[in-house]
Amino acid sequence: MSYLMSATYIGVTLVTLVLMCVYINGILSENLYSDRTIRLYSKANIISQSVSEMWDTKDEDITGLRAEDITSRLLAGTSIRGIIVNGSYIVLYDNNREADMLKKVFMRDVLKRALDGEQVDSSFESDSGKTITVSVPIEANGEIVGGVYLAENVSSITETISTIRTSLIIFSILIAFVVGGMSIGTSHIITQPISEFIEVAQAISKGDFSRRAKVKGMREIAQMGEALNYMCDELNALDEKRKNFVSDVSHELKTPMAGIKLLCDSLIEAENPDMATVREFLGDMSNEIDRLTRLINKLLTLSRLDAKSGLSISKVDINALCAGVVRSLSKIAEEKHISFGFSSHIDEGVMIDADYDKLYESVYNITENAIKYTPEGGMVTARLRRADGSIIIEVEDTGPGIPDSEKTRVFERFYRLDDSRARDTGGTGLGLAITNEAIRLLGGSIEVVDGSAGGSRFTIRLPENTPMSSG
């Protein structure tokens, strides 16, 4: 991975440097040559203007002498060749004496176009290098009577551009080496932690949740490491819960099955058992089977809640729901001589978005537990009120209460504060776990604190106006 990243960085850098060199070289060449051409045009127009003012149509020799004076002064100190011709392309002046072009025909395409009234420039390559030429017309009395031709060798510009191009190439090579080194170092810094992350992720995929990534490198890389380690911790915790859950389920299923097995063996080994004994044993077996059925149903309910499925959201009359729970449990409270009351501080007909069955079961579970674990002659009170945009359902009892160290554990699966008594009352240790999951899926929360007169107070908070979804 690091080699591929480094090669990518270097490739992008090289392409960028090549494009930069080509662009700079092109812009520089265009500007330098354009600047020199403009300077030639400027001199050519000055010569043309000056010569036109003293043009002698009767004696071109005098015109040539006058042009020589003007042109030699203007081109002094330069390497520009200047030629002035008449309308017949006859040279009236040439500052290159060695060429011996005076009085001879000097024909060039740019001159022809100049005598047609244009201002023209061109360039050509020769053994001495590149040469730029310009030609402008000379007008006298409203007519084109001749032309000015200037030519300058610009090999110095070519050499300058070549030097700059060489410098750019050397500079680009140096940058490529520097960027290449930095890319290799940077890619190593980035990819090494990522490689470690991949190893940790592969270990996790194989079920090894003990692996941890080293948190190092840049902030973003370090944050990735922290996130991966957090995920490992969460997965490890979930795996522990899963193992404990499987162990608890096995234990819970094993106990009634062992009871049924013992009863069956007792009946088989008994010689001529009377019908009363058989009925008693079968009744015990039926009770154990009912217990198994309750446990399996609870497990199925928890499984659906874990999958966030099975919710059916509708408008629920919260007063009617709580009143229905109270009616269902009133007889149980009467049989234990428990004072059981319900008060509502919410107007009739107030509707909330919830799953009626899940919410009913949740309120039923905490209320039934309060009645079960409150001794005879005690009191259980259910209240319904509104506070801070929430619907609050409270169930308070005068039972033995829950120790502070156990309050956070009562919602764990298969947890029983009093295991023997829970079994006597038919408890599975799943009721409060189901209640907690259901309330959480409905967007609410549940907590338990000490009651005002001893015992415990369970509080369910539900959103009043927030629409729910089935997940």
N, C-alpha and C positions, 0 to 999 in steps of 0.2 A: 504493500500500500504506500509506504514512504517513497519508494522509487518512482511509482506512478505519479504521486503528487509532486515530487521534485521535478520530474520530466515535464509535467504540465506547467509548473511555474516557469521553468527555463524556456520551454517552447513559447509560452505567451510573451515572456520578456524578449526573446529573440525576434519574434514577429513584430513586437512593438518597436524595438530598436531599429529594425530594418525599415519599417514604414516611416519612422521619425527621420532616419538618415536620408531616405529618398525625398521626403517632403522638404527638409531643410535644404538639401542640395538643390532641389528644383526651384524653391523660392529664392535662394541666394543667387543662383545663376540668372534667373529671370530679372531680378532686381538690378544686379550689376550690369548686365548687358543692356537692359532698358535704360538705366541711368546714362551709360556711355552713348547710346543712340540719341537720347534727348540732348545731350551736350553737343553732339555733332550737328543735330538739326538746328540748335541755337546758333552755332557758329556759321552754318551754311546760310541761314536766313539773314544774319547780320551782313555777311559778305554780299548776298544777293541784293539786299536793300541798298547797301553802299554803292555797289557797282552800277545798279540801275539808275542812280541819281547822276552819275557822270558818264553814262554810256554815250559814245560818239558813233552814230550810225554811219558817218562818212569816212572816218579813219579808225579802223579797229585796232591798229597798232597803238594809238594813243589810249584806247580803251584798255588794251592789254597792260600798258605801263601803269595806268591808274589802278587797275585791278591788282597788279603785282604789289603796289605800295600798301594797299588796304589788306590784302590777304596775307602777305608776309608778316605784317605787324600783328594780325589777329592770330596767326598760327605759330608765332615765334615761341620756341621752347617746347613744342609738341612734336609728336611723330606723325601727325596727320598730313596726309598728302592732299593738296588742294588743286583742283583743275577747274578752269573756266572756259566754256566753249560758247561759240555763237550758235545761231539757229541752224547752221549747216554742220554742226559737230566739229568745227575747226577749233583747235586748241588756241586760245588767246593767252592763257597763262597756265603754267605748271610749275609748282615749287620743287618738283623733282627734276633737277637739271640733267641728271644722268640718263633719264628716260628719253630725252631729246624728242619730246612730243610736240613742241611749239610749231604751229602752222600745219600740223598734221591732223588727220581725222581721228577722233577718239569716240568710238561708238560703244555704248553700254545700254543695257536694257533700262536701268534706272534713269539714265539720261534721256532716253527716248520718251519715257513716261513723264519726266520732268518737263520736257519741251512740249508735252501735251497738256501741261498745266497741273500736274500732280506733284506732291511731295512724297518721295519714295525712299525706303531704306531696304537693304538686303545684307546678307552675310554669306561668306564662302570660306572654305577651308583650303589652305595651301601648305607648302612645305614649311613656311615660316609661322604657321598657326592660323587662327581664325581672324578674319578681317571683316569689319562692319563698314558698310558704305551707305551714304545718304546723298540724295540729289534733289535740288529744288530749282524751280524756274526763275529766270531773271526777266522782269517786265519793264518795258520803257514805252512811254506814250500809249499805254493800254494794250501793248502787244508783247508776246513772249519773244524776246530777242536772243536768249541764250539760257545757259544753265550752269549751276554750281555743283561740282562733284567733289565730295570729301570721302576719304577712306582712311581707316585707322586700324592698325594691327592690335588686337586685344589679347594677345597671347599671355600678357601679364594677368589678365582677369582669369583666363583658363588655368594658369598656374596657381593663382590664389584659390580658385574653386577646388582644384586638385589637392592642394595642401589642406584645405578645410575638410574635404572629403576623407582624406587619409586620417586626419585628426579625429573625425567623427567615428571612423571605423575602429581606430585604436581605443577611443573612449568607450565605444559600444562593447568592444571585446572585454575591456576592464569591468564595465558594468555587468556584463553577462557572467563573468567569473564571480563578482561580488554577489550578484543576485542568486547565482547558482549555489554558492556556499551558504548564503542565508536561507535559501529554499530548502536545502538538504537539512540544515539545522532546525528550521522551523517545522518542516514536515516530520522530522524525528520527534520534536517536542510534542507535536499534535498527535501523530499516529501511534507513538509508543503507549500513551495512556489508553487510546482507543483500542489498541490490540489487547491490552490488559482487560478492558471492559468486555471485549468480545469473548475472551477466555472465561471471565466470570459469568457472562450470560450463557455460554455453552454449558458451564458447570451447573448453573441454575436449571437449564432445560433438562439436565440429567438427574435433577432432584437433590443436588448438593447445595443447600442453602447456607452453608457455613462460610463460603468464599466471600471475600470482601475486596473491593477495588481500592487501590491507593489514591488518596485525594491529593493531587498535586497538579502543577502546571498552571496555565492561564485560568482566569476566573471561570470562564464558561466550561472549560474542561473539568475544573474542580467541582463545579456545580453538577456536571453530569455524573462524576464519581459519587458525590453525595447522594444524588437521586438514585443511582444504582444500588448503593449500600442501603439506602432507606427501603428500596423495594425488596432487597434481600432480607432485611429485618422483618418486614411485613409478611413476606412469603414464609419465612421461618416460623413466625408466630402463628400464621394460618396453618402451617403444617403440624405444629404442635397441637393446635386446637383440633385439627382433623384426627390426629392420632388419639388424643384424649377422648374425642367424641366417639370414635370407633370403639375404644376400650370401654367407655361408659355404656354405649349401646349394647355391646356384647355382654357386659355384666348385667344390665337391666333385663335383657332377653334370657340370659342364662338362669336367673333366679326363678322366674315362674315356670320355665321349662323343667328345671330340676324338681320343683314342687309337683308338677304334673307327673313326671317320671316316677317320683317316689310314691305317689298315690296309686299309679297304675301297678307298680311292682307289689305294693302292699295288697292290692286286690287279687293279683295273680297268685301270690304266695298264700293268701288266706284260704283255709279249707272250709267249704260250705259257709261263706259269709252270709249273715242275714240281710234282708232287704233294707233294713234301717241303716246298717253300716254302708251298704252299697250306695244308697241315696246320699248319705253324708259325704262319702268320698267323691261321688259324682258332682255333688254341689260344690265341694272345694275345688274340684277340677274346673268346673264352670266359672267359678270366681277367678281362678288363675288365667283362664282363657279370656275372660272379660278384661282382666288387667293387661294381658298381651295386646288385645284389640285396642284398648285406650292408648297404650304406648305407641303402637304402630300408627294409629291415626294422628297422634301428636307429632310423630316423626315426619309423616307425610305433610302435615301442615307447615312444619318448620322448613322442609325442603322446598315447598312452593314459595314461602316467604324469602328464603335465601336466593331463589331464582328471580325474585321480584315479579312473580307472575301470580295470577289468580285474583288480583284486586278488581273489584267491580265498583267504580266510583259513581256515586249518585248523591242527590240531595237528601240529607238525613235530618230528621227532627230530633235534635239532641235531647230535649226534655222527654219526649216520648220514649226514646231509647233507654235513658237512665231509669225512667219509671218502670219500664218493662223488666229491667234487670232486678229492681227492688221487688216487684211482684213475684218474680220467679224464685227468689231466695227467701222470701218472708217466712214460708213454712219451715224451712231449715232453722231460721233464727228462732222461731217460736218453740220448736222442739227442744232447743238448748236454753230456752228462757233468756234469750238475749234481746235487749232493747235495740231495735233496728229502725233508724229513721232516715228520711231523705228530704232535703230542702233545696229549692232551686231559686236562684236570683236572676234568672234569665226569662224573658217574656216567652209565653207560649208561641209555638210556631216558628221559632228561630231555626234556620236551616244551615247546615254546614256541608261542605263537599267531603265525603268519606265513603269507605266501604262499610256498609251497615253490618254485615255479618262479622267482619274482623273487629270492628270497633265494639260491637255488642259482646263478642267473646272476650275482648281485652278487659272491658269494665266488669264483666261477669267473673273473670278469673280473680282479679284483685279483691272484689267484694266477697266472693266465695271463700278465698283464703282468709280474709279478715274474720268471717264468721266461724270457719273451721278452727282457727287457732285462738279464738277468744273464749275463755272459760265461761261456764254457765253463770248467768246473772250479770254478765258483762254488757258492753254497749258497742255498737257499730253505727257510725254515722256517715252517710253519703251526701256530698254537697256539689252543687253545680253553680258556677259563677263565671263572670267575664272579667278579664283584667289585661291591660296592655295589648289589646288586639288579639287576645287568645281566649279560647274556651277552656276553662279549667274544671276538671273532675277530681274531687278529693274523696278518698275513702279512709276514714280514721277508726281505729279500734282501741280497746282497752286491754288487749292481750299482753303477753309477756314481752313484747317488743323485739327489736333486732339489734344486736350489738353493733357499735360503730364500725368495727373491723369487718363485719359481714355485709354491711349495707350495699357495697358495690358488687358483691358476689351473688346476691339473691337472683339476679337476672341471668346468671350463667346456666347453661344447659346441664341438667341432671344434678344441679346443686340443691341440697336440702339442708336447711338449718337444723332440723331435728329429724334425722333419717328414719328412725323407728316409728315416730308418730306419723310421718308423711306416708309411710307404707301402710300404716293402719287405716289412714283416711283415704287410701287409694291414690295417693299422689304419684306422679311420674317424674317430678322434678323438671318438667318442661313448660308448665303453664305460664310462669312469669317470663321465661325466655321467649315464648310465642308472643306474649303480650308486648314485650319490649320491641321485638322485630316488627310487629304489626303497627304499633304506634310510630315507630321510626319511619316506616314506609309511607305512612299517612302524613308525614311532615311534622310530626310532633315529638314530644319527649316525655319520659316518665322518671320519677325519682321517688325515693323513700326517705323519710326523716322521722324523728321521734314525735309521737303524738303529744297533744297538749295535756292529756291526763294519763300519761303512760302509754304503752303500746306503740303502734306505728301509724304513720299517715302516708299513704301512697297518693301521688299527685300526677295526673295526666294533663299535659298541655297540648292543645290542638290549635292550628291556625284557623282563624274565624272566617276570613274572606279569601284566602289564597286557594285558587282552583287546584285540585289534585289531579294526578295522572296515574294511569295504571302501570307506569314504568315500562 
